[in-house]
Structures are given as C-alpha cells and as structure tokens.
Amino acid sequence: MKLLLIQAWNAHEATLRSKFSNLISYSSLTLAVIYSLVPEGMFERIDIVDEYSQTVNYDRVKYDLVMISSDTSSIPAAYKHSRAFRRRGAYTVIGGYHATALPEEVAKHCNTVISGPAEMAVPAFLRDFAAGTPKRFYQNTDVHPECFTVPAREQITQHKKLRIPAVLANRGCPNHCKYCSMPMMWRNDPRPVQSVIDEIRGLHTRLLIFFDPNFFVNRSYAAALMKAMIPLHILWVALATADLGNDDALLSLAYKSGCRGVLIGLESMSPASLKSAAKRFQDADQYRSLIANIHRHGLAVNGCFVLGFDTDTEAQLRRLPEYVDYLDLDLCRFAILTPYPGTAFYREMEREGRIRTKQWELYNQHHVVFAPKNISAERLHIVYRQVWKEAYSWKRIFRRVLHSPARFTLPGLFLLGANIGFRYLGIDEKRG
C-alpha cells in the first residue's frame, strides 16, 4: 500500500511564502509527528507534501490512503484534495483543529475524521484500516506525555523555512482566553524533563524554538527544564505571558539556560479588551515596566496584538505603532480578532448573529469575518494594514534592532531578519 501525508495550506496566504519567508516561518511538527506514528513496514511507500513549499500532485502516484492535516483557513484546500483523491480511488482522512471543532462538517468531505491529538487516534485508525474496518470518526484525548513520540523531522522539507528546529515540552495551557482554539486540542500536561532533554540532544543544534503555548506557566516545571538545559549550551526562544516580567528568579534562570527571547501575547493596550477576552493578566498599564525588566535580564520581546475587540476604537488601533515604540518592543505582530469554530468567542458571535461569513479560507487572522462594535469591518480591514505598514517602516525597524538587548549577537541577526521578513509579509490591499 501507498500512503500520502499532506499539510494543507491556504492559497490566500501565498504572500507568507515570499522570498523572505525563510526569515519568519518555522517548520510545523504535525507531519513529522504523524509520520512517526505509522507502524514500520505497513506501507511500501510514504510520501509527504507540506503545501507551504510543495505542490500536491493528484496523478503522480496512485495512493491507497491520503491523510490530510488542516486548520480552519486551509480546510477548503483539504476538502479539494480529499475530493480529488477519492475520485482516484484513495481512502481519505482529515484531521486537525477544524476537524476537532466541526467533525460532522468535515465528514461530508472525507472517509474518516480524526479529532484531537494524533498519538492514540492515528495508530487506532491505521490498525482498523489495515484490518479493513476503519470507522467514520476517531477521537482519543487520553494522551499522556509518555505517549509522545520524537517527530520524524528528517522526513519534512525545510524549504522556505527558518532552519531552527522546534520542540514541544507542554502542548497545553491552563489559561482559557475566549478566542483561543488550543484548549479544545491539548491539555496542560508537560512531558518528563529528561524526555525533552534527550530530544534536544538528538537535534545537534545550537538554536532552538519551543512551540509550547505558554512555556513558563508551570513555574516549577519550567525551572527544572531550564536547569537541565544549562549544560547543553543552546540558545532558545519561547512563548510567555506578560507577567513573566515580575519573576526575576525565573528570568535569570531563563537567560542562564540560553533563552534570548520571548513572544508575548499582549493583545491590547486596553484593560477592558483584555478582560472581555478572559485574559488572565489584564493590567496593560504594567506592560512597559514588565518588558523593561525582561530586557534587563537580556531577553528580547516579540509583542503580539489583536485588533477588533468590542471596546476597540479606530483611534486606539491607529496608535498601535506608537505603543510598540513606547513599550520598546524588539519585534511585533498584529492579527485581526477571529472567531475560530470551537472557541467561546465563536459561540458568542454565533449567538449574537455577528458572524459575517463562513468562507473558511478568510479565517486566517488577516480578514474581518465578524461584525465589530465600535469600528466597521471595512475600516478595521484598512486600519489593520496601515498599522502593519507604519510599524514596519525602516526607521522603526532599525530603532528596534539597535535598542534590543540582542543587538550585536547571533540572536540579534535573527531579530533583524524577522523584522525585515515581517516588513515584506504582504499584508496589504493588493495581496490581502
């Protein structure tokens, strides 16, 4: 039998795959994890296509099984691939965030739907498939950290991506931000420290990124992991929350273990907006002092903002580039508030009749798919792109890089590259 694994991609995000994409894009671990779950010898041939940089060919090989991973914005592409391969006699499976949120919808477009984590569900499906008794739906959330396999990274292309390996120590987050889709997929359950260390050693790398949605949330676990990383002499970055800036001991240990940067979802400068989103930390007035303290410990900060909360006004949003300067951020990202299926925010917008479209390819955080309160959808669309453009003027880029604690270091080179990459991200009216 022959197997094809596909990571579907949204054609509307083609600008992310520009000549500068290798400055800002990391390899997904999804296909590498799924490949590692396939029993050795079950298939005579396994091909992998990551649509981020590769193209799906329907007729090159006649596949027996096609497994497709997709989020919401790429689900139309997943449906297209599934239809094409089913017409050619293949059995198709779709999994991922959208399949977890709306399994009944997804089932209309494939033979089998896998919802939630893959570690238990994928092997169960493959056993049934080999026996000729595959089920329509699979979902097994009883995945313990000991079940995690080492991703088969060597099988995944690095083309058009930043060549820094990623590791997951804890996929979950105990916070329940209203717009976040992660809680429906993962639970807060960290891997054994030694397991993470062994995986890092096997990568033979000096640079690393942690994909954990909230690396420092379990303080004792984060401290134990960082202490174990000190002898590895690696440089790494991770995701955090703003209140990390209050923890001098943890920040000192982070730097000592090689951490040189954190991505923080600041989301808004409005405490009212943070409260409406059910953010755990809601004191935006502390952002400047917290970021300053993180800088004092030698870590750069990538601050992320979300536009479109009910308390947002156009005047407030237009000031975001100034806030980036005021907070002395080293890098910044912006996204339009998006009601992803399966989230509390999606249910709220549905209940209030504020969903403007279910054209899923627009659910990529670059389009307005719901009705905001204090600004029209059309104006939010325009302001969002203006904010990107102004925040990434050459003057602001060089100011950020030259004032960063990472300046004149190896991480500083990557920081410069990321700033340039985001400048050419392509968030504009022409490309959208």
Secondary structure, DSSP 8 states (H G I E B T S, - for coil): -EEEEEE---GGGGGGGSTTGGGT----SHHHHHHHHS-TTS-SEEEEEETTT----SSSS--SEEEEE--STTHHHHHHHHHHHHHTT-EEEEESHHHHH-HHHHHTTSSEEEES-HHHHHHHHHHHHHHT---SEEE-----GGG-----GGGS--TTS----EE-S----S---TT--GGGT--S----HHHHHHHHHHH--SEEEE--TTTTSSHHHHHHHHHHHGGG--EEEEEE-GGGGG-HHHHHHHHHTTEEEEEEEEE-S-HHHHHHTT-S---GGGHHHHHHHHHHTT-EEEEEEEE--TT--HHHHHTHHHHHHHHT-SEEEEEE----TTSHHHHHHHHTT-B----GGG-SSSS--B--SSS-HHHHHHHHHHHHHHHT-HHHHHHHHHHSTTTTSHHHHHHHHHHHHHHTS--STTT-
